[in-house]
Amino acid sequence: MIHWYAVIAMIVSFVGAVLSFGVFATKRGPNDFSILPVVATAVLLVVQVIIMIVAPLTGNPAEGDMLEIWMYMIVAVALPIGTGIWALVDKTKWANLVLAVMQLAVLVMTWRMLVLWFGTPSGF
């Protein structure tokens, strides 16, 4: 896991949550402001999977339990894909609230993976 990359993923998740909450507050259905950050989060997480496969081979092994890290990663990747598809089907304002909560969940899960990978809360 690369520290700065995980921080970028967390920032994108936070911005996506704020945008989704904003669109929810306007009482509109999902639009580009709430769907595109979900796509960006999903792409960042898929690249993170590749990084997590390659990192131990290049001398960056995880300090924590690999099973726990991979379970977090599998769920973190599944969340934006599942909720993104659901938001495209359900065009109510509530879809934006679900997207916002999902983004916050992915942010927390990414933070937890970072802590498990490096063994310290800061990642250093």
Beta strands, then each sheet from edge to edge (+ up, - down):
end
